[in-house]
Amino acid sequence: MLFEILAGGDFRSILISLLFSMPIILFALSFHETAHGYVAWKCGDNTAYNLGRLTLNPLRHIDPFGFFSMLIFGFGWAKPVPINTRNFRNPKRGMVLSALAGPAANALLGIIGAALFGFSVAWHNSLVVAHANEFLITCVYYATELFRLSAIYNFLFMAFNLIPVPPFDGSRFALAFLPPKTYFGIMRYEQQIMIGILVVLLLLSRLGFSPFSWIAQELTYLIANPVFKLAGALL
């Protein structure tokens, strides 16, 4: 993402985007991990709860390398919330629900951000047409950028974690339907699989293509455009 930001504007715009991006990423990663732990707790596993991981405090969740990878390349990670599947009342169901809780949390934030982005663009346009107060126009403009980045980063993190191979959250759902022997046989290689995927994504980013950035932007504008049209008709 940093490469895209640097290529997309003047120094002021770049600085504003970076200042907005950092807290957005911190919250997106923290909300993601808290959702994992909360659903696991509701399904019977108190591990994350006992370790104090059911909190939005980013200091309890952030992995520095994962944070800067998200900021620079558009994909990243936090410290995984520990989950003990043996504590689940229904292990397979608990594993699937707790795994999908993180991406679902980011999807919710992405939808809210995209809807607010569409509304704020329409509001900004109406203020410009009405020759409203310059300070108000500027504030709404910055809010527009904040909501846009919030939607994009949350959809980025959602898409990244739905990769259906270990160690990503999508694998817990995709592999839950396999026999236990096959599942744990694949899980043995999750570290090597993750390294391989990260290498591929880094190569793609060097070539100027990020599949997750594309997905995130498409989802953002898919939601924002109808909100923009509706708000534009009402304002």
C-alpha positions in Angstrom: 0.0 0.0 0.0 2.8 2.4 0.8 4.1 2.0 -2.8 0.6 2.9 -4.2 0.4 5.9 -1.8 3.8 7.2 -2.8 2.9 6.9 -6.5 -0.5 8.6 -6.1 -0.1 12.1 -4.9 1.9 15.1 -3.6 3.8 15.2 -0.3 0.8 16.6 1.7 -1.6 13.9 0.4 1.0 11.2 1.0 1.6 12.4 4.6 -2.1 12.5 5.3 -2.6 9.0 3.9 0.2 7.7 6.1 -1.0 9.4 9.2 -4.5 7.9 8.7 -3.2 4.5 7.6 -1.3 3.7 10.8 -4.2 3.9 13.3 -6.6 2.3 10.9 -4.2 -0.7 10.6 -3.7 -0.9 14.3 -7.4 -1.0 14.9 -8.1 -3.4 12.0 -5.5 -5.9 13.3 -6.6 -5.6 16.9 -10.3 -5.9 16.1 -9.5 -9.0 14.0 -7.7 -10.8 16.8 -10.2 -9.8 19.5 -13.0 -11.3 17.4 -11.1 -14.6 17.1 -10.7 -14.7 20.9 -14.2 -13.6 21.7 -15.9 -16.2 19.5 -13.5 -18.9 20.9 -14.5 -17.8 24.4 -18.2 -18.1 23.5 -17.5 -21.5 22.1 -15.9 -22.7 25.3 -12.2 -21.9 25.1 -11.0 -19.5 27.7 -7.4 -19.4 26.6 -7.5 -15.9 25.0 -9.7 -14.6 27.7 -7.3 -15.8 30.5 -4.3 -14.2 28.6 -6.0 -10.8 28.4 -6.4 -10.9 24.6 -10.0 -9.9 24.5 -9.1 -6.3 24.2 -8.8 -3.7 21.5 -5.5 -2.5 23.0 -3.1 -2.8 20.0 -0.1 -3.4 22.3 -1.6 -6.9 23.1 -2.0 -7.9 19.5 0.4 -6.1 17.1 3.4 -7.9 15.5 5.8 -5.1 14.3 6.8 -6.9 11.2 3.2 -7.7 10.3 2.1 -4.1 10.9 4.8 -2.6 8.7 4.2 -5.3 6.0 0.5 -4.3 6.0 1.5 -0.6 5.7 4.1 -1.1 3.0 2.8 -4.0 0.9 -0.9 -4.2 1.7 -0.8 -7.6 3.5 0.2 -8.3 7.1 -0.6 -10.0 10.3 -0.9 -9.6 14.1 0.1 -11.9 16.9 -2.3 -14.9 16.6 -4.7 -15.3 19.5 -4.0 -18.6 21.1 -6.9 -21.1 20.8 -7.1 -24.5 22.3 -9.6 -26.5 20.2 -9.8 -29.2 22.9 -11.8 -26.7 25.1 -14.5 -26.2 22.5 -17.9 -27.8 23.3 -18.0 -28.8 19.6 -14.3 -28.8 18.4 -15.0 -28.7 14.6 -17.7 -26.0 14.9 -15.7 -24.0 17.3 -12.7 -24.1 15.1 -14.6 -22.9 12.1 -16.5 -20.1 13.9 -13.5 -18.8 15.7 -11.4 -18.8 12.5 -14.0 -17.0 10.4 -14.7 -14.4 13.2 -11.5 -12.4 12.3 -12.3 -11.9 8.6 -15.9 -11.3 9.4 -14.9 -8.5 11.8 -12.8 -6.9 9.2 -15.6 -7.3 6.6 -18.0 -5.5 9.0 -15.5 -2.6 9.4 -14.9 -2.5 5.7 -18.7 -2.3 4.9 -19.1 0.5 7.4 -16.1 2.4 6.1 -17.2 2.0 2.5 -20.7 3.2 3.2 -19.4 6.2 5.1 -17.0 6.9 2.3 -19.8 7.0 -0.3 -21.9 9.3 1.9 -19.0 11.6 2.7 -18.1 12.0 -1.0 -21.7 13.0 -1.7 -21.7 15.4 1.2 -18.4 16.9 0.1 -19.7 17.5 -3.4 -22.9 19.2 -2.1 -20.8 21.5 0.2 -18.6 22.5 -2.7 -21.6 23.2 -5.0 -23.2 25.2 -2.2 -20.0 27.2 -1.6 -20.1 26.2 2.1 -17.5 27.1 4.7 -14.0 26.2 3.6 -13.1 24.7 6.9 -16.1 22.4 6.8 -15.3 21.3 3.3 -11.7 20.5 4.3 -12.9 18.5 7.3 -15.3 16.4 5.2 -12.6 15.9 2.6 -10.3 14.4 5.2 -13.1 12.3 6.6 -13.7 11.0 3.1 -10.0 9.9 2.9 -10.2 8.3 6.4 -13.3 6.3 5.5 -11.8 5.2 2.1 -8.6 3.9 3.7 -10.5 2.3 6.5 -12.6 0.3 4.0 -9.7 -0.7 1.9 -7.4 -1.8 4.7 -10.1 -3.9 6.4 -11.1 -5.5 3.1 -7.4 -6.1 2.4 -6.9 -7.9 5.7 -10.2 -9.8 5.3 -9.1 -11.1 1.8 -5.6 -11.9 2.9 -6.8 -14.0 5.9 -9.4 -15.9 3.7 -6.6 -17.7 1.8 -7.7 -21.3 2.1 -4.3 -22.8 3.1 -2.5 -22.9 6.4 -1.9 -20.8 8.5 -4.5 -18.4 7.2 -8.0 -18.3 8.7 -9.6 -19.6 5.5 -7.8 -22.8 5.9 -9.5 -23.6 9.2 -12.8 -23.5 7.3 -11.6 -25.2 4.1 -9.7 -28.0 5.9 -12.3 -28.6 8.7 -14.1 -31.0 6.4 -11.1 -33.2 5.8 -10.3 -36.3 7.9 -8.2 -35.3 11.0 -5.1 -37.2 9.7 -5.1 -35.3 6.4 -5.8 -32.0 8.1 -3.0 -32.3 10.6 -0.7 -33.6 7.9 -1.2 -30.4 6.0 -0.9 -28.2 9.1 2.6 -29.5 9.7 3.8 -27.4 6.7 1.9 -24.2 7.5 5.1 -22.2 8.2 6.6 -23.3 4.8 3.3 -22.6 3.0 3.1 -19.1 4.6 6.7 -18.2 3.5 6.0 -19.4 0.0 2.8 -17.3 -0.3 4.5 -14.2 1.1 7.3 -14.6 -1.4 4.8 -14.8 -4.3 2.9 -11.8 -3.0 6.2 -9.8 -2.6 7.1 -10.7 -6.2 3.6 -9.6 -7.4 3.9 -6.3 -5.6 7.3 -5.6 -7.2 5.5 -6.2 -10.6 2.9 -3.6 -9.6 0.0 -6.0 -9.0 -1.5 -6.7 -5.6 -4.5 -9.1 -5.8 -5.7 -8.1 -2.4 -5.5 -4.4 -3.2 -7.6 -5.0 -6.3 -10.2 -7.0 -4.3 -10.3 -4.4 -1.5 -10.8 -1.5 -3.9 -13.5 -3.3 -5.9 -15.4 -4.1 -2.7 -15.0 -0.6 -1.4 -16.5 1.0 -4.5 -19.1 -1.7 -5.0 -20.6 -0.6 -1.6 -19.7 3.1 -1.8 -21.2 3.9 -5.3 -24.8 3.1 -4.5 -24.5 5.0 -1.2 -23.0 7.9 -3.0 -25.9 8.0 -5.5 -28.5 7.7 -2.8 -26.9 10.4 -0.6 -26.4 12.6 -3.6 -30.1 12.5 -4.4 -31.0 13.4 -0.8 -28.4 16.1 0.0 
